[in-house]
């Protein structure tokens, strides 16, 4: 089990990446395969299981608010937002600027399906489990 300190670091790394690439993606990440380790890292965070006591079904609003503030769900929340933002910006090559078309095609062919699988797993899990 990871320490709370390690989880806070993962949260900060994800948050910094999200904020620093919010308006435009860093040009370095669009070259070669520089985005590969980041996407693999974020996919790993999305697919990581949370402790069972944080995902059991609950209807109590106080407990829901408490779980939403838990570091495990905060990490998944930031990573979900950032991967969705990247997917929505670069998932369709016909909607990007000319200089980013090649990157967008590469992103669509390489990352789109794995990222969508991770997001869909979380959405489907909401039927029977708590998802922050």
MODELLER restraints for C-alpha pairs under 7 A, 6 or more apart:
rsr = mdl.restraints
at = mdl.atoms
rsr.add(forms.Gaussian(group=physical.xy_distance, feature=features.Distance(at['CA:7:A'], at['CA:71:A']), mean=6.75, stdev=0.5))
rsr.add(forms.Gaussian(group=physical.xy_distance, feature=features.Distance(at['CA:11:A'], at['CA:75:A']), mean=5.09, stdev=0.5))
rsr.add(forms.Gaussian(group=physical.xy_distance, feature=features.Distance(at['CA:14:A'], at['CA:78:A']), mean=6.51, stdev=0.5))
rsr.add(forms.Gaussian(group=physical.xy_distance, feature=features.Distance(at['CA:14:A'], at['CA:79:A']), mean=6.26, stdev=0.5))
rsr.add(forms.Gaussian(group=physical.xy_distance, feature=features.Distance(at['CA:15:A'], at['CA:78:A']), mean=6.34, stdev=0.5))
rsr.add(forms.Gaussian(group=physical.xy_distance, feature=features.Distance(at['CA:18:A'], at['CA:82:A']), mean=5.39, stdev=0.5))
rsr.add(forms.Gaussian(group=physical.xy_distance, feature=features.Distance(at['CA:28:A'], at['CA:34:A']), mean=6.91, stdev=0.5))
rsr.add(forms.Gaussian(group=physical.xy_distance, feature=features.Distance(at['CA:29:A'], at['CA:35:A']), mean=5.05, stdev=0.5))
rsr.add(forms.Gaussian(group=physical.xy_distance, feature=features.Distance(at['CA:30:A'], at['CA:103:A']), mean=5.81, stdev=0.5))
rsr.add(forms.Gaussian(group=physical.xy_distance, feature=features.Distance(at['CA:42:A'], at['CA:79:A']), mean=6.16, stdev=0.5))
rsr.add(forms.Gaussian(group=physical.xy_distance, feature=features.Distance(at['CA:43:A'], at['CA:115:A']), mean=6.56, stdev=0.5))
rsr.add(forms.Gaussian(group=physical.xy_distance, feature=features.Distance(at['CA:43:A'], at['CA:118:A']), mean=6.95, stdev=0.5))
rsr.add(forms.Gaussian(group=physical.xy_distance, feature=features.Distance(at['CA:45:A'], at['CA:76:A']), mean=6.70, stdev=0.5))
rsr.add(forms.Gaussian(group=physical.xy_distance, feature=features.Distance(at['CA:46:A'], at['CA:76:A']), mean=5.68, stdev=0.5))
rsr.add(forms.Gaussian(group=physical.xy_distance, feature=features.Distance(at['CA:46:A'], at['CA:79:A']), mean=6.81, stdev=0.5))
rsr.add(forms.Gaussian(group=physical.xy_distance, feature=features.Distance(at['CA:46:A'], at['CA:118:A']), mean=6.30, stdev=0.5))
rsr.add(forms.Gaussian(group=physical.xy_distance, feature=features.Distance(at['CA:47:A'], at['CA:118:A']), mean=6.22, stdev=0.5))
rsr.add(forms.Gaussian(group=physical.xy_distance, feature=features.Distance(at['CA:50:A'], at['CA:72:A']), mean=6.40, stdev=0.5))
rsr.add(forms.Gaussian(group=physical.xy_distance, feature=features.Distance(at['CA:54:A'], at['CA:67:A']), mean=6.31, stdev=0.5))
rsr.add(forms.Gaussian(group=physical.xy_distance, feature=features.Distance(at['CA:55:A'], at['CA:129:A']), mean=5.47, stdev=0.5))
rsr.add(forms.Gaussian(group=physical.xy_distance, feature=features.Distance(at['CA:55:A'], at['CA:130:A']), mean=4.57, stdev=0.5))
rsr.add(forms.Gaussian(group=physical.xy_distance, feature=features.Distance(at['CA:55:A'], at['CA:131:A']), mean=6.36, stdev=0.5))
rsr.add(forms.Gaussian(group=physical.xy_distance, feature=features.Distance(at['CA:56:A'], at['CA:129:A']), mean=5.27, stdev=0.5))
rsr.add(forms.Gaussian(group=physical.xy_distance, feature=features.Distance(at['CA:56:A'], at['CA:130:A']), mean=5.65, stdev=0.5))
rsr.add(forms.Gaussian(group=physical.xy_distance, feature=features.Distance(at['CA:57:A'], at['CA:128:A']), mean=6.42, stdev=0.5))
rsr.add(forms.Gaussian(group=physical.xy_distance, feature=features.Distance(at['CA:57:A'], at['CA:129:A']), mean=4.61, stdev=0.5))
rsr.add(forms.Gaussian(group=physical.xy_distance, feature=features.Distance(at['CA:57:A'], at['CA:130:A']), mean=4.90, stdev=0.5))
rsr.add(forms.Gaussian(group=physical.xy_distance, feature=features.Distance(at['CA:58:A'], at['CA:130:A']), mean=6.55, stdev=0.5))
rsr.add(forms.Gaussian(group=physical.xy_distance, feature=features.Distance(at['CA:67:A'], at['CA:132:A']), mean=6.97, stdev=0.5))
rsr.add(forms.Gaussian(group=physical.xy_distance, feature=features.Distance(at['CA:68:A'], at['CA:74:A']), mean=6.88, stdev=0.5))
rsr.add(forms.Gaussian(group=physical.xy_distance, feature=features.Distance(at['CA:68:A'], at['CA:132:A']), mean=5.17, stdev=0.5))
rsr.add(forms.Gaussian(group=physical.xy_distance, feature=features.Distance(at['CA:73:A'], at['CA:132:A']), mean=5.50, stdev=0.5))
rsr.add(forms.Gaussian(group=physical.xy_distance, feature=features.Distance(at['CA:87:A'], at['CA:112:A']), mean=6.74, stdev=0.5))
rsr.add(forms.Gaussian(group=physical.xy_distance, feature=features.Distance(at['CA:90:A'], at['CA:96:A']), mean=6.71, stdev=0.5))
rsr.add(forms.Gaussian(group=physical.xy_distance, feature=features.Distance(at['CA:90:A'], at['CA:104:A']), mean=4.84, stdev=0.5))
rsr.add(forms.Gaussian(group=physical.xy_distance, feature=features.Distance(at['CA:90:A'], at['CA:107:A']), mean=6.77, stdev=0.5))
rsr.add(forms.Gaussian(group=physical.xy_distance, feature=features.Distance(at['CA:91:A'], at['CA:104:A']), mean=6.21, stdev=0.5))
rsr.add(forms.Gaussian(group=physical.xy_distance, feature=features.Distance(at['CA:91:A'], at['CA:107:A']), mean=6.61, stdev=0.5))
rsr.add(forms.Gaussian(group=physical.xy_distance, feature=features.Distance(at['CA:91:A'], at['CA:108:A']), mean=5.07, stdev=0.5))
rsr.add(forms.Gaussian(group=physical.xy_distance, feature=features.Distance(at['CA:91:A'], at['CA:112:A']), mean=6.59, stdev=0.5))
rsr.add(forms.Gaussian(group=physical.xy_distance, feature=features.Distance(at['CA:92:A'], at['CA:104:A']), mean=6.68, stdev=0.5))
rsr.add(forms.Gaussian(group=physical.xy_distance, feature=features.Distance(at['CA:92:A'], at['CA:108:A']), mean=6.97, stdev=0.5))
rsr.add(forms.Gaussian(group=physical.xy_distance, feature=features.Distance(at['CA:93:A'], at['CA:101:A']), mean=5.39, stdev=0.5))
rsr.add(forms.Gaussian(group=physical.xy_distance, feature=features.Distance(at['CA:93:A'], at['CA:104:A']), mean=5.09, stdev=0.5))
rsr.add(forms.Gaussian(group=physical.xy_distance, feature=features.Distance(at['CA:93:A'], at['CA:105:A']), mean=5.71, stdev=0.5))
